[in-house]
Amino acid sequence: VISDKDRTVTLFTGSDDTITVWVNGKKVQAKNEYRAASPDQEHVDINLKKGENSILVKVCQGGGGWEFYLRLADEFGLPVEGLTYGIRE
């Protein structure tokens, strides 16, 4: 995620099953629960620095299929302007 300035945003996630999220190498979220995924099951405020920010997501599967949701928003859950998204290969 590339941010045009230093900022705080809200990270919303949902997962099937457990989820752990790191932002710029710092663990910001961990939920050890076996459940079906749906959007916005968890949320946490995170700090993004100006420039490139890495987000790493680990989902552990207990059985059946797996999936996760992830989005960045403002404190009201609305999209944040000034962010660019990409996937590094």
C-alpha positions in Angstrom: 0.0 0.0 0.0 1.4 3.4 -1.0 0.3 6.3 1.1 0.7 9.9 -0.1 1.3 11.0 3.6 1.7 9.6 7.1 -1.7 8.7 8.4 -3.8 6.5 10.7 -6.4 4.3 9.0 -8.7 1.5 10.2 -7.9 -2.0 9.0 -11.0 -4.1 8.7 -10.7 -7.9 8.3 -12.7 -11.1 8.3 -11.4 -14.7 8.1 -12.1 -18.4 7.9 -10.4 -19.4 10.1 -7.7 -17.8 12.2 -6.0 -14.6 11.0 -2.8 -12.7 11.9 -1.8 -9.4 10.2 1.5 -7.5 10.2 1.9 -3.9 8.9 5.5 -2.9 8.1 6.8 -5.9 10.1 4.7 -5.1 13.2 1.9 -7.5 14.3 -1.2 -5.4 14.5 -3.9 -8.1 14.7 -4.3 -11.7 15.7 -7.6 -13.6 16.1 -7.4 -17.3 16.9 -11.0 -18.4 16.2 -12.5 -21.0 14.0 -15.4 -19.4 12.2 -16.9 -18.6 8.8 -15.6 -15.5 7.2 -17.6 -12.3 6.7 -16.5 -8.7 6.1 -15.5 -6.5 9.0 -15.4 -9.1 11.8 -12.4 -7.3 13.3 -11.0 -3.8 13.1 -7.9 -2.0 14.4 -6.4 1.4 13.8 -3.0 1.2 12.1 -0.3 3.7 11.1 0.8 4.1 7.5 4.0 6.0 6.7 4.3 8.1 3.6 5.4 5.9 0.7 5.4 2.1 0.6 3.8 0.0 3.4 3.8 -3.8 3.5 0.8 -5.8 4.8 1.3 -9.5 5.4 -1.7 -11.7 6.2 -1.6 -15.2 7.6 -4.8 -17.3 7.6 -4.7 -20.8 9.2 -7.3 -23.3 8.1 -9.1 -25.7 10.4 -11.2 -27.6 7.9 -13.1 -27.0 4.6 -12.5 -24.0 2.5 -10.8 -20.8 3.6 -11.1 -17.1 2.8 -10.3 -13.7 4.2 -11.5 -10.1 3.8 -9.3 -7.0 4.2 -9.9 -3.3 3.6 -8.5 0.0 4.7 -10.9 2.8 5.6 -11.4 5.9 7.7 -12.9 5.9 11.2 -16.4 5.8 9.6 -15.6 2.8 7.4 -15.4 5.0 4.2 -12.7 4.7 1.6 -9.5 6.7 2.1 -8.2 8.9 -0.7 -4.4 9.1 -1.3 -3.8 5.3 -1.1 -2.6 3.1 -4.0 -2.8 -0.7 -3.8 -0.6 -3.3 -5.4 0.6 -6.9 -5.0 4.3 -7.5 -4.9 5.5 -10.7 -6.7 
